[in-house]
């Protein structure tokens, strides 16, 4: 049986949506965001409105006593608190925000709420009881917390509002917020206004469980233990350092956080928070003193904290970001690819685990931009330290450049077409809005070209492919020789040429792809983190030319180049799996040419690793399953082990199931599943397998657009299936269908194509 196995060759191991060197112009390359995911402190995990420390405050004063004293026929309660701009001016990455209401010797604390980058209002719901005396004074305070569970310390105090019950009622009736001005001469301060909604209710006070009020406590004289006290002192000292720049405050912060950690044994629930706090302060101190070699200390502390916060833990995303920030600082100085791989892996996980509109996700976007700048730009000097640079710590307004990068990254990770469409729209608007001589125009062109290529691969619209090539050509033309982004621009253009070859089969496009990729490899210095990516894509072009022309030299060059790409990619790097998969495909190709069983075993080993290490839901998983299934079929054809055939069918079924309808790779997966069914029919003789093969091949042909270079091969496989059924059942209709299908295959196969004789013989 002539089999067209359609191996999916991982066209893009994150080429330049992944090679973020092109994506660095949207923010300063000389600043690192303040991404310390600080762990603040609290007596207990917050959940709803509660009175912290009730058991420790004053056993003589209970919530029930307060309720009895305050019970009246008409009572006043806070039902809602809204704070605007709570994150303005913050130099740390908060986990959330909460408020504390105090009066009559008691306090109530709201739940810990996250802020959103798309909405600067944080809202907490009551009810919180107020005194019946309208002249009584109420204090309302807003805090930033630096972890969710369990909190350690009180966090950072942002604002305090002292008002009477009468003033609260008046503002609530008129729906007028309390406006708060910047404090202590700051240009901006967190929390610009507070709106409090107050109601007067008839009847007895309610302890409705819906309100999640645990009751007030007497807390006017609260005694903090050593752990909480040291943590709060550490945060205060660090805040002073950030405001005044006095190194002694930073050293005091380190000392206090060390003291706090010493009070946390290994099994203490707050140990991860204490480790994270100390790591943050040590990290800043290492930067101030330029002690890059000492960054291993905060890295170790962050890793220990991360180990205690598994997937599902609410504080895992900020811990991932904090650890990535330390690796990024070391990568900036030492250019060690291991640190670079850690930055990417940590940030991708943080992006997956974070809310789309959350602070962590925005921090990830900022850091990806900074990482791209460090990879493609000149090394920073010590004078460019980001220790005293605060503008990159938080983006007050959404940056559309960064948003487009984040959307493209997320599309590559999850495959949501809406993310890709939005990214393209943003990039088109951005390119139109800047001058052609602006450096951002060139970068925008590169990103837009990559986005259009991705959309072509997803939807198959030829206009997108032509626009991508034109856009990448312009980006190459506008990037001067010697510019660090030149290899990246060439790499992207080469990918687009190869994609067009795969669509139309024009050899000129393939030659242009190889030439362009060779230039990209030549211009990328040894040790540069993008070198493996350029090598990987050059290897794919070599293997594609081998499949077209059959020159063994191209196959050997492909394997050699892809081996180098895998060798230079650090373990844990998100692209290692794709490069292993591609190398495995090349081993399979050489096995088919030379028959060395060792190549087949190496291929299956590499592809199996790639599949097992690719998470479910990853858009590349179906392609990797498809390739592994092809290799199982090949080993079955060599050794005859039925287990390999069963594994092939199972794997191909998974690939078809995981490939969304409308995806351009769906026909390839269907074609290979059909081949597996026909192979099992030939081994076991079950008619059901033959029927499944014909049905599957018909779907593959139907979904393959006219003009696609794989259409002849898929028609050929369908024709062979018709022939097989004719031989089994003797139905003349199957013979007629086979002849008609093979004629179509011959007609669509260009002269000079190595498969033309095979298809012609099949149709004879």
N, C-alpha and C positions, 0 to 999 in steps of 0.2 A: 504494500500500500504506500502510495506517495503521500507523505504527511507534511503539511505546512504548519509547523509548530508555533509560529507567531510569538516567539519569546518576547515578553515585554521588557525592554532593556533600560528601564529606569532613566528616561531621557534627561532627567534633571535631578542631580543630587544636591538640591538647594543651590543652583548655580548663582543667580545674582539677586533674586529675592532673598536667597540665602546668603550670598556673599555681600554682606551689608556694607562693604566698603563704599558702594555706590550710594548708600542711604545715609551718609553722615553729614550732609550739608545742612540738615534742618535745625541743627543746634550747635552750640559752641563745642569745639573739640578740646578745649582747654579746661573744661569744668566737669566735675563729677557730681552727680546729684547726691544730696544728703539723704541717704537711703537707710539710715540706721533704724532698723525695726525694733525700737526700744521696747523693753518690757517694763511697763509701769507697775503699779502695785496696788493691791486692794486686799481687803480682808477675805473676800470670797468671790467666786465667779459671779458675774452679774447676769441676771436674767429677769427682766421686767423691773418694776419699781420696787425697791427694797430698802431696808434700813440696815446697812452693813454693821457688823460687829454687835448685833443685838445681844448675843450671849455674854459679851465681855464688857459692855458699857456700864450699866447700872442695874443690878438685879432688883433694886427696889423700885424701878420705874419701868413699867411695861407698856406695850401698845394698848392693852386692854384698859389700863388705868387712864391713859390719855383719851381713849375713846369715851370712857365713862364721863370724864371731866368735861369733854367738849360736846357731848350729845345735846342737840337742840332740835327744835322743830324745823328750823331753817339753818342749813349749814353751807359753808363755802368750800369749794374744791377747785384745784387746778386740774383741768381736763386735758390740756395740750400745751406743750412748749416747743417753739420753733426757733432755732438759732441759724442766722445767716452768716456765711463766710467763715465758718469755724476753722477752716484750714488756711486762711490767709496768713502769710508770713511765717508759717511753721517751717522749721528747718529739720524736722524729723518726719519719718513716714509713720503716721499714726495707725493703730489698729482700729480705733473708734473713738467716740466721744460720749460723755455722759454728763448729767447735771445732778447737782445736790441741792435740795431745798431744806433750809433750816429755820425753825422758829420754836419758841416755847421750850427751848432746851432739847429739842428733838431734831432728827434729820431723816430725810427720805432720799434715796438715790435711784435714778432711772436706769434703765437697761443701757448697755453699751451699744451704740449704733454706729455703723459705718457711714462714711460720707460718700458722695458720688461726684465724679468729675463732670457729670452732665447736669447736676442740680446742686447748688451750693447751700441748700437748706437741709438741716438735720432736724428731724421731728421726733419728739417723745410724747407718749400718751400717758395720762393719769388713770384714775383720780389720785390726787395728793391732797389731803385735808389741810385747810387753813384755819387759823383762829377765828372765833366768832367776833372778836373785837376788831372792828375795821381799822382801828388806829395801831394795831399791833404790827411790829416790824417783821419782815420776812427777808431772808437772804437767799438768793439764787446764784449758784456758782456753776460754771462750765469747765469741764476738764477734758484733756486729751489723754487717752489711754494708749499704751504701746504693746498690749497683748490682750487677747480675749479670755483665755482660760489657762490656768487660773491667773488673775491679775496679781501683780506684786507691787505694792505701793499705791499711791494715789495718782500717779501720772503727772502731767504738766497742768498746772492751774492756768486757765486762759482768762476768765472773766469772773467778776463778782458784781452782782446787782443787789443793792439793798433798798427795799421799798416797803410801803405799808400795804395792808390788805385793801384799803380804800383806793390807793393808786392802781393796784392790780385790777380791781373791778372797773375803774374808770377807763383804763387803757383797753381792757378786754371788750367793754361795751362799744367803744369807738373803733375797735380793731386796729389800734395804733401800736406799733412796736416800740420798744425802748432802744434808742439809737446809742451806740457806744463808739466813742472816738478813739483813735490810736493813742496808746499809752506810752509814757516815758520817752516822748520824742520820736517814737517809731514812725516810719512812713505809713506802714500798715500794721495792724494787729489782728490776731485771730478773733473771730466773732464780732461782726460789725453791728448786729442788732439782735434783739430777743423779743419774740412775740409770745405772750402768755395768754391763754384762754382760760377764763375763770367762770364758773357757774355757781349759782345759789340754788340749792335743792331742798325740797321739803321732805320731812320724814327723818327716820333715824339714819345715821351714817351706815354705809354699806361696806361689808368686807367682801364684796363680789370677787370671786376667783378670777373673773375676766380681767380685773385690774392688775392682778399679780402684785398687790401691795402686801408686803410681809409685816408691816406695822412700824410705827416710829420707835426710836430709841433715844434715851438720854445720852448725848454724846458731846456735851460741852467740854468735857475733860477726857480726851481720848489718849490712852497710853499706847504708843507704838512699840512693838517688840524690836529686838536688835535687827532682825532681818528687814523689816519694813522701814525702820528708821534709817539704816544704812542705804537702802535703795533710794529713799526719798532725798537723802542728802546727796547721793551721787547724781541724781537727776538735776537737783538744784545747782550743784557745782558745774555741771555740764552746760546748763542754761546760761550761767554767768560767763562761762568761757566763750560761748557762742556770741554773747552780747558784747563782751569787753575784750576778748582775745588774750586774757591773762593766762599764761601757761600753768601757773600754780593752781588755777581752778580746774584745769584739765587733769592735772596730777592728783588733785583732791578727789575728783570724780572717779579716777581709776582706783584709788585707795579705798573709797567707800564701796564701790562695786565689788572689789576683792573681799572686803569685809562681809558683804552680803552673801557672796558665794561660799565663804567659809562657814556660814551659818546654815547652809543647805547641804545635808548629807545626800548621798547618791540617790536615795529613794524619795527625796523631798519633792512634792508636786510642783514647787516653784523653782526647782534647780535649773530647768531650761531657760526660764525667764532671767535668772541671775547670770547664767552663762552668756546669754544674748546681750545683756546690758554691759557686762565686762568686755565682751568682744567688741562692741561698738566703741567704747571709750579707748580701748587698746588700739583699735584700728586708727582712730583719729590721732592718737599720740604717735603711732608709727609714722604717719604721714607728716606730722609736724616736725619730727626729728629726723625724717628721711631714713628711717630704719626699715628698709624694704625686706631685709633678711628676717626681721622679727614678725612679719605678717603671718608667719606660720602659726603664731599663738592665737590671734583672733580667728584664723581659719579653723583651727582645732576646736576652739570654743563654739564657733557657729555650727560645726559639724556635730558636736555632741548635743547641742540644742536641737538641731534638726532631727537627729536620731530619736529624740524624745517626743517629736511632733510628727507622727506618721501621716500618710495621706488621709484626709478627712479631718485632721486637726485644724481648727480655725486659724491657728497661728503659724501654720506651715508656709503659706505663701510669703508673708513678710520675712520669715527666716531664710527662705530661699533667696529672696532679693538681697538681704543683708550679706549672705555668704557670697553671692555673685559679685557684690560691690567690692569685697576684699580681693577676690580673684582678679577682678578687672583692674584694680590698682596695681597688683603685682604684674599682670600682663602688660600694662602700660609701660612699666619700667624694664621688664626683663624679656618681653616678647616670647614667652614660653608658650608653645602651642597647647600644652596640657592645661594651663590656666585659661587659655582662650576657649578650649573645649568645655571646661567647667562652666565658664560664663554662659555659653550658649545653652548647655544642658539645663542648668539651674533656671535660667530665665524662661526657657520654653516650658518647663514644668510649672513655674510660677504663673505663666500666662494661662496655661490650661486650668489651673486650680482657682484662678481669681475671677471675680465678677468683671464683666466687660467694661463697666463704667466705674470700677473701683480704683482706689489710689494705687494699689499694687500693680494693676495692669498698666496704669499710666507710667509708673516708675519703670516697669519692664521696657516700655517703649523708649523712654529716655535713655536707659542703659544700653539698649541695642544700638541706638544712635551713637552713643559715646564709644561703644565697642567697635563699631564700624569705623569711626574716626581714628581710633588708636591703631586699627589694622592697616588703614590705607594712608594715614597721614604720618608726618615726621614724629619722632619720639619727643615727648614733652621734656622740658627741663624742670629742675626743681622749683624754679620761679613760677611755674604754671600749676603748682599744686592746687588741688581743689579744696583743700582744707578750709580756706577762708573764702571760697566762692559759693555763694548761697543761691544765686539766681537759677542754677540748674537743679536745685534740690526739689523744686516743685514748679510745675507749669501752671501759672494762674489761668491762662486761657488755653484752650485746646489747640495744639499745633497741628495743622492739617498735614504737613509733611510727615510728622511722626505717626499721625493717625493712619495715613496711607500705608506706611511701612508695617504697622501693627496689623492692619487688615490683611495685607498680603501674607504676612507670617501666619496669621490665623487660618487663612484659606489653605495654605500649604499643609497646615497641621490637621485641619478638620474637614476641608473640602466644601465649606458652605459657600455656594455661588454668590449669595448676597454680599458677603465680605469682598469678593473679587470685584463685583459690579461697582460697589461703593468706592473701592480703592481706585478703579479706573476713572470714575467720574471726578474724584478729588484730584488725581494727577493731571487729568486733562485741563481742569480749571486752573491748577497751579502753574502748569507750563504756559498757558495763555496769559497768565498774570505777571510774568517776569520777562525781562529783556533777554534776547537771544545771547547777549554778551555776559549775562549774569551766570556765575558758576552754578547756581541753583537750577538754571535752565537745562544745562547738560546732565546734571544728576537726575532731574525730573524726567528727562527723555529716557534715560537708562531704565529707570523704574517703570515708566509707562510701557516701554517696549517689553519688559519682562511680564508685566501684567497682561498685556495683549496676547503674548505667547501662551500664557497660562489659560486665558479664556479660549483661545483657539483649540488648545488641547482638550478642553472640557466640552466645548460646544461645536467645534468643527467649522466655524465660519471662516471662509478663506480671506475675507476682508481683514480680519484680525491678524492673520499671519502676514499678509502683505504690509499692513501698517506697522507690525512689530519689526519687520526687517528694515523698513524705511526709517523708523525711529531709532533703532540701534545703529544704523549706518550714520545718521546725523550725530549721535552721541560719540561715536568713534572719531568722526571728522572734527568735532568741536573739542576733543580732548587732546591736548598737545603731547607730542612725543616726550617721554620722560616723566609724565604725570603719573603718580601712583595708581590712578584709576584706569589707566589705559588698558592693562591686561583684563580687568573686569569687563570693560566695554567690549573688547574683542571677544572675550569668552561668551558673552550674551549674543553677540552677532553670530558667532559660530553655531550656537545652539539653534538659532532661528533658521540658518541655512540648512542644518541637518533636518530640522522639522519639515521644511518645505520639500527636501528630497524625499523624506518618508511619505509625503502626501502625493507628490507627482512623479517621483522616480527619475528626475533629471540629474544626470551624473555631474553636471556643472555645479549644482548646489552642493553636492557632497564634496567635490574637490575644494570649493570655496570654504566649506566648513572645516576641513582638515587644515588647510592653509591658515585660516584665521585662528584655530585652536593652537596650532604650533607657534604662532606669533605670541599668543597669550602666555603659553608655557615659557617661551624664551624670555619674555619681558618680566616674568614674575621671579623675584630673587629666591634663591634657596633659603629655606627657613621661614618664608612668608606663609601665614596660615591659609592663604588661598591657593597655594601651589597644588595640594592634593585635588582640589576641585577642578583646576585647569587640566591636570593630568587625567583625571577621571573622564572628563568630557572629550579629550583628545582620544582616549582609548575607545570610547563609544563610537567615535567617527571612524576609527580604523576598523573596528569590527563590522560596522555597517558597510564599509567599502569591500571588505572581504566577502561579505554575503552577496554583494552585487557582482564582483569581478572574479572572486575565487582565488586571489593571490595569497599564497601561504604567508608571505612576508607581512601582509597587513594583519593577519591573525597573530603572528608572533609579536608584532609591535603592540597590538592591543593588549595582550596578556602582560607583556613587560611593563607597559605604561600603567595598566590598572593595578598591577602588583605594587608599583611605586606609590600609587594613590592610596591604597589600603595601608601600606607600611607607614606612610607619613601622616595618616589620620589617627589621632590619639584614641585610645579606648575610652568609651563613654561619649565620644563626639556623636551628635545626632545624625551625621551623614555617613558614619562608618557602616551602618547596616546596608544602605543603598549601594555603597561601593563594593561591599562583600557580594551582594547580589549580582552586580554587574560582572565582577570577576568570575563568579560561578557560571554565569551565562557564557563567558568566553571559554572557560574550560570545557563546557558541554560542546561548544562549536568545534573546538580542536579535537575532542574525542570523536565527533562524527567524521572529522576529516582524516584523522590518523589512527583511530581505534585503540588508543592507549587507555586501558581501564583506569589507570591512576587519575587521569583527567576527569573521568566521570565521578569517581569517588570524591575528589577534591571539590567538584562542582556541587554535589549534593550536600556535602558538609558545609560549604560556605552559604548555600542558599537556605539550608535548614536553620543555621544560626541567624540569618537575616530575618526569616519568618518568625522564629520564636522570640526574638528580641524586639520585634515591631509591635507596638501596642495595638489592641483592637480599636477600631475606629480611625486608625491612621490611614490617610488616603492612598499610601503606597502599599498597604498590606495586600490588596487583591493582586497587584502585579507581581509581587514576590511569591505569593501562593501559586500563581499561574506558572511562573518559571520553575518552581520546585516540582510542580506536577509534571511539567514537560521532562524534567530530569528523571523522575521516577519511571515514566514511560520509556525513556531511552535505556535505563538500566534493565527494565523488564525485557525489552527487545534484545538486549545483549545476553542476559543471564537466564531469562525465562522464569524468574521467581514471581508467582502469582501475587504475593504480598505487595510487590512494587506496583503492580497494576491496580490493585485495590487502593493503595495509597494515592496513586495518581488520580483516580476518579474522585476520591474523597476530597483531595486538595483542590482539584479543578472545580468541583461543586462549591466549595467554600469561596473560591475566587469569584465565581459567577454571582453567588449570593451577596457578596460584599461590594460588588461593583454596581453603583446606582444606574437606573435606567437613564439612557441618554448620554452616558459617559462614553467617550470614543474608544475606550479599551474594552467595552462590553463585548463587541464582536470577536475580539481576540480570545477572550476567556471562553466564550461559547464555542468557537472553532476548536480550541484545544480539548474542551470537554467532549465534543463530538468525536474527535480522534480517539480519545480514551475509550469511549463507548464502543466504537467500531473495533478497536483492538481487543477488548474483552469478548466481543461477539466472535471474533476469529479464533479466540482461545477456547471459549466455553460453548459457543453455539446457541446462546439464549437469544431468541428472536426479539425479546423486549429490548435488549441492548442495541440491536440494529435499528429498531423503530426510534429509540431515543437518540441515536446518532443522527439519523436523517432529520428528525425534528430540530435538533440542536444546530446542525449545520445550516438548515434553512433559515433559522433565526439569525445566525451569524452573517449569512449572505444578505439577508433583508436589511440588517442594520448597518452594513458597510456601504458608504456612499459611492456612487459611480465616480470613477476616476481615482479611487483610492488604490495605491499600488498592491495592497493585499487582497483586493477583490478577486483577481484571477486564481490565486491559491485557494481561497475559500470556495469558489465555484468548483475548482478541481476536486477538492475534498468532498463536496456534496455530490458531484458526479460519480466519484468512486463509491460512495455509499449507495447510490441508486443501482450501480452495477452489481454490488454485493447482494442487494435484495433481489435483483433480477435472477442472479444465479441461485438464490435460495428458493424463491417462490415461483419463478418463471413468468412473472407478469410483464407483458410486452410494454406496458405503460412505463415501467421503471427503466427499460432499455431506451425508450424514446427520450425520457427525461434526462437520462445520463448523457446521451449524445448531444442534446440541446445545451445542456449545462457546460459540457466540455468545449463545445464550439464557442460559447460565450467566453470561456476562460482563455482559449487560444486567441480570440479576437482582441482581448484586453491586454494580453501579454506583449510588451514591446519587443521588437526584433533586437537580438543581441542579449536578451535577458537569459541568464543561465537556466531558468526553469522552463523556457519556451519549448525545448525538445520534449521534456517530460510531459507537459500539458498536451502537446500535439500528439504524442503517442497514446495518451489516455483517451483522446477523442477519436482516434483512428478506428 
